[in-house]
Amino acid sequence: MSCPDVTMQGRHVVDPETIEYMTRNEADMAFKRRVRTIFEFVNPSDDMRILDLPCGRGFYLRMFRHVSDCELVGADLDWRVVKTAKQELKALPQIQISRASIYDMPYPPNCFDAVILSEVLEHIDDDVRGLKEAYRVLKPGGALAVTVPNANYPLFWDPINKILERLFNWHISSGPLAGLWANHVRLYTDSQLRAAVDEAGFLIEDERYMTQHCFPFIHNLVYGLGKPLLESKMLPQSMHSLADRHDFQTTGSRFNPVKLGVSLFNAFDRKNSHNEGPDRATVNLAIKGRKPHD
């Protein structure tokens, strides 16, 4: 499968086929839908300056660089993660990565055309404070792209915590069985997310409810089992390349265990739409905000 490259006056039309190319080996169906949503919300062009915080190992940064020549800035609070991202992306141009807190970004006001806050607000105590800092560094008219875990998540995504919540109003927040709640301060309802973004001063332009149907225990399988194996380099190279989000060039044999697993997960994912709508149990909520013009 070849990657489309559609460009109009510096703006790259990142269509679903492009996203499919970059995420075709992805085992986390919810991540695939987050990628597509982030690209739709940001809509990169070559003259933009975009911040991804936290950038993690730099997956979004690599994908944005693949389709655009925009200036990219990544930041993360964890020095080890920053070091890994720099190593993974060192061959790519116009990407700056640094250590930074969402509460105190080392950037001047009004300097970014878009800010990506994907899967971060649920980790911090004061989400509105973090959003206000994103507002500060955005240019007037700039776009904010946010994704968070949905408090109304599907039973099959994390059966252990879903059952614990229903029976005991309790959940596992750390360790291999933490599931969707791993190291999270909160999950979000749509009204809670909307209120936080609104309080920070943003105009809300779009909302998404993503990934309802899923393979049972997929979060535990992908992150509780698969991620530690990948990061410890215990997988054979043929499996490691397919499982690594930085390596979306590798095709691999159709009999590769990673590819077989992805095919199985895709069979469940085909029932999902890109936006399930409110009142549906979904893995993620997403919201697009806009900083008003002065």
PLY file of the C-alpha trace (Angstrom):
ply
format ascii 1.0
element vertex 294
property float x
property float y
property float z
element edge 293
property int vertex1
property int vertex2
end_header
0.00 0.00 0.00
1.51 3.35 -1.02
1.07 6.49 1.02
-0.98 9.26 -0.60
0.68 12.68 -0.77
-1.92 15.30 -1.60
-0.79 18.94 -1.31
-2.59 22.18 -2.08
-0.69 25.47 -1.51
1.28 24.00 1.39
-1.75 22.42 3.06
-1.65 18.63 3.09
-4.99 16.89 2.81
-4.56 14.08 5.30
-7.34 11.76 4.23
-8.40 8.45 5.86
-6.24 6.48 3.42
-3.14 8.27 4.69
-4.05 7.57 8.30
-4.70 3.93 7.43
-1.24 3.68 5.88
0.50 5.10 8.96
-1.54 3.03 11.46
-2.22 -0.18 9.52
-0.17 -2.28 12.00
-1.67 -0.59 15.08
-3.18 -2.91 17.68
-4.90 -0.14 19.68
-8.04 0.64 17.69
-8.76 3.68 19.85
-5.32 5.13 19.10
-5.98 4.80 15.37
-9.15 6.85 15.73
-7.37 9.43 17.90
-4.73 9.87 15.19
-7.35 10.54 12.53
-9.20 12.98 14.80
-6.04 14.90 15.72
-5.16 15.34 12.06
-8.67 16.50 11.22
-8.70 18.99 14.10
-5.23 20.42 13.35
-5.20 20.12 9.51
-1.45 20.85 9.17
0.10 23.14 6.58
3.77 23.81 5.89
3.70 27.30 7.44
2.29 26.15 10.81
4.04 25.76 14.16
2.52 22.92 16.18
3.06 21.86 19.80
2.46 18.28 21.01
2.42 18.00 24.81
3.08 15.46 26.11
4.86 14.18 23.03
5.75 10.80 24.56
8.05 8.90 22.23
7.05 11.22 19.39
4.46 9.20 17.47
2.31 12.18 16.47
5.43 14.19 15.62
6.67 11.51 13.22
3.27 11.26 11.54
2.96 15.03 11.15
6.45 15.17 9.68
5.49 12.40 7.23
2.74 14.51 5.69
3.90 18.11 6.24
6.93 20.39 6.46
5.45 22.36 9.37
7.60 23.28 12.37
7.03 20.76 15.16
7.67 21.17 18.87
7.33 18.32 21.34
7.52 18.48 25.12
7.24 16.01 27.98
7.80 16.16 31.72
9.69 12.85 31.90
13.39 13.21 31.03
13.60 9.55 29.99
10.76 10.00 27.56
12.31 13.20 26.17
15.60 11.35 25.61
13.81 8.49 23.83
11.83 10.87 21.60
14.98 12.75 20.63
16.70 9.49 19.73
13.73 8.20 17.71
13.28 11.45 15.77
16.87 12.67 15.43
16.96 12.05 11.67
13.86 14.16 11.01
14.13 17.92 10.33
12.43 20.84 12.10
11.47 18.99 15.27
12.37 20.52 18.63
11.90 18.39 21.75
12.35 19.60 25.31
11.34 18.88 28.89
8.39 20.99 30.02
5.43 21.01 32.37
1.94 21.61 31.06
1.56 24.14 33.89
4.62 26.18 32.90
5.47 25.92 29.21
8.81 27.55 28.23
7.28 29.31 25.22
6.22 32.94 24.70
2.55 33.88 24.32
0.86 33.56 20.93
3.54 31.41 19.27
1.74 28.23 18.09
-0.85 27.69 15.38
-2.06 24.48 17.04
-1.60 22.69 20.37
-2.22 18.95 20.80
-3.15 17.73 24.29
-3.82 14.05 23.69
-4.33 11.78 26.73
-2.82 14.21 29.25
-5.60 16.10 31.08
-6.70 12.94 32.89
-3.22 12.71 34.44
-3.07 16.17 36.05
-4.75 17.61 39.13
-5.66 21.00 37.64
-6.83 20.45 34.07
-8.15 24.00 33.62
-4.76 25.42 34.59
-3.11 23.23 31.93
-5.68 24.30 29.33
-5.14 27.98 30.18
-1.41 27.54 29.59
-2.20 26.02 26.18
-4.44 29.04 25.55
-1.56 31.38 26.42
0.89 29.89 23.91
-1.65 29.62 21.08
-1.96 32.40 18.54
-5.36 34.08 18.28
-7.37 31.84 15.97
-5.16 28.85 16.81
-6.60 25.35 17.23
-6.62 23.14 20.32
-6.97 19.35 19.87
-7.82 17.39 23.03
-8.51 13.69 23.61
-9.30 12.06 26.96
-10.65 8.70 28.19
-14.42 8.54 28.49
-15.91 7.82 31.92
-18.63 5.93 30.04
-16.26 3.41 28.47
-17.23 0.01 26.97
-17.31 -3.03 29.25
-15.10 -5.11 26.93
-12.36 -2.45 26.78
-11.53 -2.85 30.47
-13.85 -5.45 32.04
-11.99 -5.60 35.35
-12.35 -1.93 36.23
-15.83 -1.66 34.76
-17.08 -4.42 37.04
-15.23 -3.01 40.06
-16.76 0.41 39.44
-20.28 -0.96 39.14
-20.09 -3.24 42.18
-17.81 -1.34 44.57
-17.42 2.18 43.15
-13.68 1.47 43.02
-11.02 0.91 40.35
-7.41 -0.25 39.93
-5.27 2.78 39.08
-1.79 1.29 38.83
-0.05 -1.94 37.94
-0.60 -4.43 35.09
-4.37 -4.68 35.73
-4.99 -0.92 35.84
-6.43 -0.86 32.33
-8.01 2.41 31.24
-7.51 3.93 34.70
-3.70 3.57 34.63
-2.16 6.52 36.50
-5.23 8.68 35.88
-6.65 11.29 38.24
-10.03 11.11 36.51
-11.95 9.94 33.48
-14.24 12.46 31.75
-17.87 12.85 30.93
-18.54 14.99 27.89
-19.98 17.77 30.04
-16.89 17.79 32.30
-14.53 18.06 29.32
-16.67 20.73 27.69
-16.77 22.76 30.91
-12.98 22.64 31.39
-12.24 23.74 27.81
-14.84 26.49 28.04
-13.51 27.75 31.39
-10.03 28.05 29.88
-11.44 30.51 27.33
-11.71 28.41 24.18
-14.54 28.42 21.68
-15.67 24.82 21.12
-15.92 23.88 17.43
-16.26 20.09 17.40
-16.77 17.12 19.72
-16.23 13.40 19.07
-17.16 10.15 20.84
-14.85 7.41 19.59
-14.53 3.59 19.68
-17.47 1.67 21.07
-16.94 -1.91 19.83
-13.73 -3.65 20.86
-12.07 -7.01 21.47
-12.48 -8.13 25.12
-9.65 -7.04 27.44
-7.89 -5.24 24.55
-6.46 -2.52 26.80
-4.87 -5.11 29.09
-3.54 -7.09 26.14
-2.03 -4.13 24.29
-0.69 -2.09 27.23
-0.49 -4.55 30.11
1.20 -7.29 28.05
2.25 -6.01 24.62
3.81 -2.68 25.56
6.19 -4.12 28.22
7.29 -6.82 25.78
7.95 -4.23 23.08
9.85 -1.81 25.32
11.95 -4.58 26.87
12.91 -5.70 23.34
11.85 -9.26 24.13
9.92 -9.65 20.86
11.56 -11.12 17.75
12.64 -8.38 15.33
9.91 -9.27 12.83
7.26 -8.70 15.50
9.00 -5.69 17.05
9.07 -3.77 13.75
5.36 -4.28 13.15
4.43 -3.36 16.73
6.61 -0.21 16.80
4.50 2.90 16.02
7.59 4.64 14.68
8.00 2.00 11.99
4.94 2.35 9.79
6.96 1.45 6.66
7.30 -2.27 7.47
4.79 -4.54 5.73
5.56 -7.92 7.28
4.21 -11.38 6.56
0.47 -11.90 6.83
1.27 -14.79 9.20
3.20 -12.56 11.60
1.53 -12.89 15.05
1.25 -9.11 15.37
-0.48 -8.88 12.02
-2.83 -11.73 12.88
-3.72 -10.03 16.16
-4.37 -6.71 14.42
-6.62 -8.48 11.91
-8.64 -9.95 14.76
-8.97 -6.57 16.50
-9.93 -4.95 13.19
-12.83 -7.37 12.83
-14.38 -5.86 15.97
-13.38 -2.32 15.03
-15.26 -2.43 11.70
-18.50 -1.92 13.62
-17.28 1.47 14.86
-17.96 4.79 13.21
-15.64 7.78 13.43
-18.05 9.56 15.76
-20.47 7.42 17.75
-22.33 10.40 19.18
-23.31 11.23 22.77
-24.78 8.73 25.24
-22.79 5.85 23.75
-20.13 3.97 25.69
-16.85 4.86 23.95
-13.17 4.71 24.84
-12.38 8.34 24.05
-13.85 11.80 23.97
-12.29 14.46 21.74
-12.86 18.18 21.51
-11.60 20.89 19.18
-11.21 24.34 20.66
-10.31 27.65 19.05
-8.60 30.62 20.69
-10.72 33.66 19.84
-9.26 36.52 17.83
-8.65 39.64 19.83
0 1
1 2
2 3
3 4
4 5
5 6
6 7
7 8
8 9
9 10
10 11
11 12
12 13
13 14
14 15
15 16
16 17
17 18
18 19
19 20
20 21
21 22
22 23
23 24
24 25
25 26
26 27
27 28
28 29
29 30
30 31
31 32
32 33
33 34
34 35
35 36
36 37
37 38
38 39
39 40
40 41
41 42
42 43
43 44
44 45
45 46
46 47
47 48
48 49
49 50
50 51
51 52
52 53
53 54
54 55
55 56
56 57
57 58
58 59
59 60
60 61
61 62
62 63
63 64
64 65
65 66
66 67
67 68
68 69
69 70
70 71
71 72
72 73
73 74
74 75
75 76
76 77
77 78
78 79
79 80
80 81
81 82
82 83
83 84
84 85
85 86
86 87
87 88
88 89
89 90
90 91
91 92
92 93
93 94
94 95
95 96
96 97
97 98
98 99
99 100
100 101
101 102
102 103
103 104
104 105
105 106
106 107
107 108
108 109
109 110
110 111
111 112
112 113
113 114
114 115
115 116
116 117
117 118
118 119
119 120
120 121
121 122
122 123
123 124
124 125
125 126
126 127
127 128
128 129
129 130
130 131
131 132
132 133
133 134
134 135
135 136
136 137
137 138
138 139
139 140
140 141
141 142
142 143
143 144
144 145
145 146
146 147
147 148
148 149
149 150
150 151
151 152
152 153
153 154
154 155
155 156
156 157
157 158
158 159
159 160
160 161
161 162
162 163
163 164
164 165
165 166
166 167
167 168
168 169
169 170
170 171
171 172
172 173
173 174
174 175
175 176
176 177
177 178
178 179
179 180
180 181
181 182
182 183
183 184
184 185
185 186
186 187
187 188
188 189
189 190
190 191
191 192
192 193
193 194
194 195
195 196
196 197
197 198
198 199
199 200
200 201
201 202
202 203
203 204
204 205
205 206
206 207
207 208
208 209
209 210
210 211
211 212
212 213
213 214
214 215
215 216
216 217
217 218
218 219
219 220
220 221
221 222
222 223
223 224
224 225
225 226
226 227
227 228
228 229
229 230
230 231
231 232
232 233
233 234
234 235
235 236
236 237
237 238
238 239
239 240
240 241
241 242
242 243
243 244
244 245
245 246
246 247
247 248
248 249
249 250
250 251
251 252
252 253
253 254
254 255
255 256
256 257
257 258
258 259
259 260
260 261
261 262
262 263
263 264
264 265
265 266
266 267
267 268
268 269
269 270
270 271
271 272
272 273
273 274
274 275
275 276
276 277
277 278
278 279
279 280
280 281
281 282
282 283
283 284
284 285
285 286
286 287
287 288
288 289
289 290
290 291
291 292
292 293
